[in-house]
């Protein structure tokens, strides 16, 4: 229904759609096609590798997978910066 409303040519240029999600990977593909969601603003991303590591570590721990603090130096080169909680959930 939302995709249908977004595609309505009578509303073109008259409406601004604002969508929010902590799991952008679960948004319907047709809503993410070009021309529908063009500007993405990530809120509260992790700004350092340490913050990203701690976020992933906590989410993995909730699933019973232990990542030791001592693993950080070896994993640091592979940890993404500006990691959002939704993206971290996907990685975990």
N, C-alpha and C positions, 0 to 999 in steps of 0.2 A: 504494500500500500504506500509506503514511504517513497519507494523508487518511482511509483506511478505519479505521485504528487510532484516529485522532483523533476520528472520528465514532462510535466504539463507546460506546453508552450505559452499558455495564457498567463502564467506566473513568471515567465522569464524576465529577469531584470527587476522584478518587483519584490522578491523574497530573498532573504538571506537565511540559509540553513546553517545551524550550528549543531554539530554532533559531538558527543563526548563518550569516550569509552576507555576503560582501563585495559581492554583486550582488543586492540585493533585487528588482531589476527582472526577474530570471530565475526567481524563485520561482513555482511553479505558482499560478494564480489561485485555485483552490479551497482552497489552504492559507491564502491571505490574506483569505478572507471573514470577516465579523464573527463573533466567538465562537471563532475558532481562534487567531489571533495578535493579541492585544489590546494588548499592551505592547511597544513597540519602543524599544530602547536603542541609540543610535548610539555606537559606540566610536571614539575618536580623530578626531572631526571637526575640520576647519580652523576656527579660532576668529576669524580676521580675514579681511578681503577679500584682503589680501596673501598669506596662506597659501593661500587658495582659488585665487587667480590663479596662484601658483607650481605648485600641484598640477595644475591644468588645463593650464598651459603645458608642464609636463614630459610629461604624457600625450599632448598633441598633438604634441610634438616626437618622441616615439617612433613616431608615425604619419606623420612627414614633413611636418607642418604647423608652420611656424615662427610663433610669436607673440613679438613683440619686447617687451623689458622696457619700452620707451618707450610701449607701448600701455596700460599699467596705468591711468594717470589717466583715459583716455577709457572704459575698460571697467569701472572700479571700481563705478559705480552699478548695473551689471547682474550683478555677481558675487555669488552667494549666500553667506551666512554659514553656519556649521555644516555645511559641505560634507563629506560622507564620501567616502572613496576610491572606493567603488562608484558613488556619484552622479557624481563627477568623471569616472569612466571612461565613464559614459553620456553626459555632456556632450561629452567629447572625441570 
